[in-house]
Amino acid sequence: MDSIVMSCIKYLLFLFNLLFAISGIVILSVGIMIHEMYSNYSVFIGDKLFSLPLIFIVVGIFIFVVAFFGCCGAIKESNYMLITVST
């Protein structure tokens, strides 16, 4: 009974971290697409618009890296990776 509950928690943790990793990739790709689409208009618009895609790119990379450590830590049951995710 106890091992079934722990196995369920392990796979739920993996599933939620996988969803966060996918959302990190989506945020990263949206930031890259916005940056590439409007890079030709930098003369007209200025630098204010180009800070938002860079923020999306940095946040997407951060979310993906943390979620990746969470996925690997959940599947491998690595305490060090799970501590990295939780801090």
N, C-alpha and C positions, 0 to 999 in steps of 0.2 A: 504494500500500500504506500509506504513512504517513498519508495523508488519511483513509483508511477507519478506521484505528485512532483518530485524533483525533476523527472524527465519532462513533464508538462511545462514546468516553469522554465526549464532550459530552452525548450523549443519556442515558447512564447517570447522569451527574451531575444532569441535569435530573430524571430519574425518581426518584432518591433524595431530592432536595430536594422534589419534589412529594409524596412519601410523608410526609416530615417536616411539610410544610405541612398536609396532611390530618390528621396526628396532632395538630398544634397546634390546629386547628379543633375536633377532637374533645375535647381536653382543655379548651379554652375553653368549649365548649358544656356539658360535664359540670359544670364549675364554676358556670356561670350557672344550670343546672337545679337543682343542689343549693342554691345560694343562694336561688333563688326558692321552692323547695319548703319550706324550713325557715325562711323569714323571719318567718312568723307565730308561731313558737315561741321567739322571742328572749327573751321574758320568763321562760320556764321553763328554757331551756337555758343561757343566758349567752353570753358572747362567745367562748368557746373553740371552739365548733363553727363559728363564722362566719369564723374565720381560715383554715380549710382551703379553702373555696371561693374565697376571695380569692387564696390562693396558686395554686390551679389556674388562675384567670383570668389572673393575671400571667404565669405560666409558659407558658400557652397562647398568649398574645399575643406573648411573646418568641420562642417557637419558630416561630410563624407568620411573624413579621417577618424573622427570620434566614433561614428557608427560602424566603421570597418573594424576598429578595435573591439567594439562591443560584439559584433558578429563572431569574430575569431575567438574572443574570450568565452562566449557562450557555448560555442560548439566544442572547443578544445578543453573547456572547463579550466582555463588558465586564470589563476588568481591575480597575477600581475596585470593582465590585460583588462580584467574587470575592474581592478582598482584604478587603472588609467582612465577608464570610461567614467567611473563614479566621481572622480575629482575634478 
